[in-house]
């Protein structure tokens, strides 16, 4: 038996084990929806909250790189005004 066959069977074993363990997940029954059950088996967290997304979309804030760019621009402009 090849090593590849063992890894494939082990991967399938763990996927079946996770599907059995996570039949009731995210607060609902997953057995009725095989697509959702497969999604829960591979990625257990949904990542759809407001903390996971773009801050401009959810909080109407600038992103970190945009804030740092604006701060550096203001710092350069104020330094130029002081030298004039």
Secondary structure, 3 states (H helix, E strand, C coil): CCHHHHHHHHHHHHHHHHHHHCCEECCEECCCCHHHHHHHHHCCCCCCCCCCCCHHHHCCCCCHHHHHHHHHHHHHHHHHHHHC
